[in-house]
C-alpha cells in the first residue's frame, strides 16, 4: 500500500508539500499540485482520513438521530434515504443512531453523536413523553453544543433558524374534511400512541375538522394503536366491539390502516361500501392492497432537503435558506378505499 512518502518521491516534492496539497492549507503552484495528484492516481494512494480529520479538528461526518421503530415507517425510511443522498452530495459521511428509550433519550443520543466527533447533527423529534418539555431541552442544547444542531418535526421559538416542522394537525384535518365533504358524519379515528406529540397533533386535527363542521367529537369513535400493523388491527377490533355506527375510519399512519383493513375484512365489513378508510404517510404498499388505501402524504423530500441545507449553512457559516411553510403541508392521495355516501 502506497504511503505519503511514496507520493512525495514520485512527484519530486517534500512530504509536507503533499500534505499541504491534500489539505488545501497553503498556496501551491498549479504544476506542483498536478504532479502530486498524478502521483496519487498512479500509486492508487488513499489518504488517511482519520489523521486528516484530527489535524483539521473535523470529521466531515453528520449525525442523524431517528425515532425508535423507524424500520416500520415508509416515511422515516424515506427520510433516511434522502438524508444519505444529500450528505453524499455534500461530501459528508452520515452516522445514524436511534433515540434511546429514556425520557431525555433525544438529548442523550445527540450528545453521543457529538462525543463521536460529528461536525453537525440532524435530530428528528418524535417525543414519546408528553410530560417532558424537550423543546426547552433542545433549545438549551443548541446554546451549549460546539457543533450545529437542526431539529426536525418540532418548532423551537428560541431558535426558529434551527428547526423545521410539519403541520401535523393540518394533515390530520385533510382526510376528515374530505370525508365530511363526501357526506360522512360518523367518522372514527385510530390514533397512534398518545404519549407521542405527532399522534396528539394528528388527533387534534381530526377533532378540529369535526368541530368546525358542527359535529361533536364522540369518544366512542376514538381508539389508540401503537403505530404498527398489529396495533391498527387490535384497535379496529376494539372499535368494532364498541360500535358499528360509523361510515369511515381515519388512521394515525398507514401501518395502522393496513391492520384496520384486515380487522374489517375479518368482520365482513366491506371497504369502501360499508366503511371508507384513510391512512397517513402514503406508503407505497397501499397501491398493492385490495382495496388500495387512501392516505395523506407529507412532502418528505422538501422537508429533509431544507433541514439539510439549513444544517450545512450553519456548519459552513453561510446564508441560511429561506423558510416557506407552504412547502411542508400535507396532501390527499385518493385511492379505492374511500367513496361518497
C-alpha positions in Angstrom: 0.0 0.0 0.0 1.4 3.4 -1.1 2.3 6.0 1.6 2.5 9.7 1.5 6.3 9.4 1.4 5.9 7.3 -1.8 3.8 10.0 -3.3 6.3 12.7 -2.4 9.2 10.8 -4.0 7.2 10.1 -7.2 6.1 13.7 -7.5 9.5 15.0 -6.6 8.3 17.2 -3.7 8.5 17.0 0.0 6.1 15.0 2.2 4.9 18.3 3.8 4.1 19.6 0.3 1.9 16.6 -0.4 0.1 17.2 2.9 -0.5 20.8 2.0 -1.9 19.9 -1.4 -4.3 17.4 0.2 -5.4 19.7 2.9 -5.5 22.9 0.8 -3.8 24.7 3.6 -1.3 26.8 1.6 -0.6 28.3 -1.8 0.8 25.6 -4.1 1.7 26.1 -7.8 -0.6 24.5 -10.3 2.3 22.4 -11.7 3.2 21.1 -8.2 -0.5 20.3 -7.5 -0.9 18.5 -10.8 2.3 16.5 -10.1 1.1 15.4 -6.7 -2.4 14.3 -8.0 -0.8 12.4 -10.9 1.4 10.5 -8.4 -1.6 9.8 -6.2 -3.5 8.4 -9.1 -0.6 6.3 -10.4 0.2 4.9 -7.0 -3.5 4.5 -6.0 -2.8 6.3 -2.8 -5.6 6.6 -0.2 -5.1 9.4 2.3 -5.6 8.6 6.0 -9.0 10.2 6.5 -8.9 9.8 10.3 -5.5 11.5 10.5 -6.6 14.4 8.3 -9.8 14.8 10.4 -7.8 15.0 13.6 -5.4 17.6 12.2 -8.3 19.8 10.9 -10.5 19.2 14.0 -13.3 18.0 11.8 -14.5 14.6 10.5 -16.8 15.5 7.6 -19.5 13.5 9.5 -23.1 14.5 10.0 -25.1 12.7 12.7 -28.7 11.7 12.2 -30.9 10.8 15.2 -34.2 9.0 14.3 -37.1 7.6 16.3 -37.2 4.0 17.5 -39.2 1.7 15.2 -38.1 3.6 12.0 -38.0 0.4 10.1 -41.8 0.2 10.3 -42.4 3.6 8.7 -42.0 4.1 5.0 -41.9 7.9 5.6 -39.0 7.6 8.1 -37.2 5.2 5.7 -37.5 7.8 3.0 -36.2 10.4 5.4 -33.1 8.3 6.0 -32.6 7.7 2.3 -32.9 11.4 1.4 -30.6 12.4 4.2 -28.0 9.9 3.0 -28.3 11.2 -0.6 -27.9 14.8 0.4 -25.0 14.0 2.8 -23.2 12.2 -0.1 -23.7 15.2 -2.4 -22.2 17.5 0.3 -19.2 15.1 0.7 -20.2 14.2 4.2 -20.4 10.8 5.9 -23.8 10.1 7.6 -23.8 8.4 11.0 -27.2 7.2 12.1 -28.5 6.4 15.6 -31.9 5.7 17.1 -33.3 7.6 20.1 -32.7 5.7 23.4 -35.7 4.6 25.3 -35.5 7.2 28.1 -37.3 10.5 29.0 -34.4 12.6 27.7 -33.3 10.0 25.1 -33.1 12.5 22.3 -30.7 14.7 24.1 -28.6 11.8 25.1 -28.5 10.4 21.5 -27.4 13.9 20.2 -24.7 14.1 22.8 -23.5 10.6 21.9 -23.0 11.7 18.3 -21.2 14.9 19.3 -18.9 12.8 21.5 -18.1 10.7 18.4 -16.9 14.0 16.7 -19.8 14.6 14.4 -19.4 18.0 12.8 -23.2 18.6 13.0 -26.4 16.8 14.0 -29.9 16.4 12.5 -32.5 15.2 15.0 -36.0 14.0 14.1 -38.0 14.8 17.2 -40.8 12.4 17.8 -41.2 12.7 21.6 -42.8 9.7 23.4 -43.0 11.7 26.6 -45.8 14.3 26.7 -44.7 15.3 30.2 -41.2 16.1 29.2 -40.5 19.6 27.6 -37.9 18.5 25.1 -38.4 21.8 23.2 -36.7 23.7 26.1 -34.1 20.9 26.5 -33.2 21.1 22.8 -33.0 24.9 22.8 -30.6 24.7 25.7 -28.6 22.1 23.8 -28.3 24.3 20.8 -26.9 27.1 23.0 -24.4 24.7 24.6 -23.1 22.4 21.8 -19.9 23.1 20.0 -21.5 22.0 16.7 -24.7 22.9 14.8 -27.9 21.1 15.7 -31.0 21.2 13.5 -34.3 19.7 14.9 -36.9 18.3 12.6 -40.6 17.9 13.4 -40.5 20.4 16.3 -40.9 24.2 16.4 -38.4 25.9 18.7 -39.4 29.5 19.5 -36.0 30.4 20.9 -34.2 29.0 17.8 -36.5 29.2 14.7 -33.5 29.1 12.5 -32.5 25.7 13.9 -35.7 23.8 13.2 -38.2 22.7 10.6 -41.6 21.2 11.2 -44.8 19.8 9.6 -48.3 21.0 10.4 -49.4 17.6 11.6 -52.8 18.9 12.8 -53.4 20.3 9.2 -52.5 16.8 7.9 -54.9 15.2 10.4 -57.7 17.5 9.2 -57.3 16.8 5.5 -58.9 13.3 5.3 -61.7 14.2 7.8 -62.5 17.4 5.8 -62.6 15.3 2.6 -64.9 12.7 4.1 -67.2 15.3 5.5 -67.4 16.9 2.0 -68.5 13.4 0.8 -71.4 13.2 3.2 -69.8 11.2 6.0 -70.6 12.4 9.5 -69.8 9.4 11.8 -66.1 9.2 11.3 -64.0 7.1 13.6 -60.3 7.6 14.4 -57.5 5.2 15.3 -54.8 7.2 17.0 -51.1 6.5 17.4 -49.6 6.3 20.9 -51.0 9.4 22.6 -47.8 9.9 24.6 -46.3 11.0 21.3 -46.6 14.6 20.2 -47.2 13.7 16.5 -50.1 11.4 17.4 -51.6 14.1 19.6 -51.4 16.7 16.8 -53.0 14.4 14.2 -55.8 13.6 16.6 -56.2 17.3 17.2 -56.7 17.8 13.5 -59.4 15.1 13.4 -61.2 16.8 16.3 -60.9 20.3 14.8 -62.3 19.2 11.5 -65.4 17.7 13.2 -66.0 20.7 15.5 -65.6 23.2 12.6 -68.4 21.3 10.8 -70.6 21.4 13.9 -70.2 17.7 14.7 -69.4 16.8 18.3 -66.4 14.6 19.0 -67.6 11.2 20.2 -65.1 9.4 22.4 -66.7 6.0 21.5 -65.3 6.5 18.0 -61.6 7.1 19.1 -59.2 4.2 19.8 -55.5 4.1 20.3 -53.0 1.9 18.5 -49.2 1.5 18.6 -48.2 2.7 15.0 -47.8 -0.9 13.9 -50.0 -3.3 11.8 -50.9 -5.2 14.9 -51.8 -2.0 16.7 -54.2 -1.0 14.0 -55.7 -4.5 13.8 -56.3 -4.6 17.6 -57.6 -1.1 17.8 -60.0 -1.6 15.0 -61.4 -4.8 16.7 -61.9 -2.7 19.8 -63.8 -0.1 17.8 -66.0 -2.7 16.2 -66.7 -4.3 19.6 -67.9 -0.9 20.9 -70.0 0.2 17.9 -70.5 -0.1 14.2 -72.2 3.2 14.0 -69.7 4.9 11.7 -69.1 5.1 7.9 -65.4 6.0 7.8 -62.2 5.5 9.7 -59.1 7.7 9.7 -55.8 6.3 11.0 -52.7 7.8 12.5 -50.5 6.1 9.9 -50.5 3.6 7.0 -49.5 0.6 9.1 -52.4 1.3 11.4 -54.7 1.5 8.3 -53.4 -1.8 6.9 -54.1 -3.5 10.3 -57.5 -2.0 10.4 -58.3 -3.2 6.9 -57.6 -6.8 7.9 -59.8 -6.4 11.0 -62.7 -5.0 8.9 -62.4 -7.8 6.4 -62.4 -10.4 9.1 -65.7 -9.0 10.4 -67.1 -8.9 6.9 -67.2 -5.1 6.8 -66.7 -4.0 3.2 -64.2 -1.3 2.4 -65.4 1.1 1.0 -69.0 0.0 0.6 -69.7 -0.1 4.3 -66.7 1.9 5.7 -64.3 4.3 4.0 -60.7 4.1 5.2 -57.8 6.5 5.3 -54.1 6.1 6.3 -51.4 8.7 6.7 -47.8 8.8 5.2 -48.6 7.3 1.7 -46.6 4.1 2.0 -46.0 2.5 -1.5 -47.6 -0.7 -0.3 -51.1 0.9 -0.2 -51.3 0.7 -4.0 -51.0 -3.1 -3.9 -53.8 -3.9 -1.4 -57.4 -4.7 -2.2 -58.8 -2.1 -1.9 -55.9 0.3 -2.3 -55.9 2.6 0.7 -56.3 6.4 0.5 -53.8 8.4 2.5 -52.3 11.7 3.4 -48.8 12.4 2.1 -46.2 14.7 3.7 -43.6 16.3 1.5 -40.6 14.4 3.0 -38.2 15.4 0.2 -38.8 19.2 0.6 -38.7 18.8 4.4 -35.4 16.9 4.6 -33.8 18.9 1.8 -34.5 22.1 3.7 -33.3 20.7 7.0 -30.0 19.5 5.5 -29.5 22.8 3.7 -30.1 24.6 7.0 -27.6 22.4 8.8 -24.9 22.8 6.2 -25.4 26.6 6.2 -24.9 26.7 10.0 -21.9 24.3 9.6 -20.3 26.4 6.8 -21.4 29.7 8.3 -23.1 30.7 5.0 -26.5 32.4 4.4 -29.5 30.4 5.8 -32.1 29.1 3.3 -35.4 30.9 3.3 -38.2 29.1 5.1 -41.5 28.7 3.3 -44.2 26.9 5.5 -46.3 26.2 2.3 -43.7 23.6 1.4 -44.4 21.5 4.4 -48.1 20.8 4.4 -49.8 17.5 3.6 -51.9 16.5 0.6 -54.5 13.9 -0.1 -53.8 10.8 -2.1 -57.2 9.2 -3.1 -57.5 5.5 -3.8 -60.3 3.0 -3.8 -60.8 2.6 0.0 -62.9 5.7 0.2 -66.2 6.7 -1.5 -69.0 9.2 -1.1 -72.1 8.3 0.9 
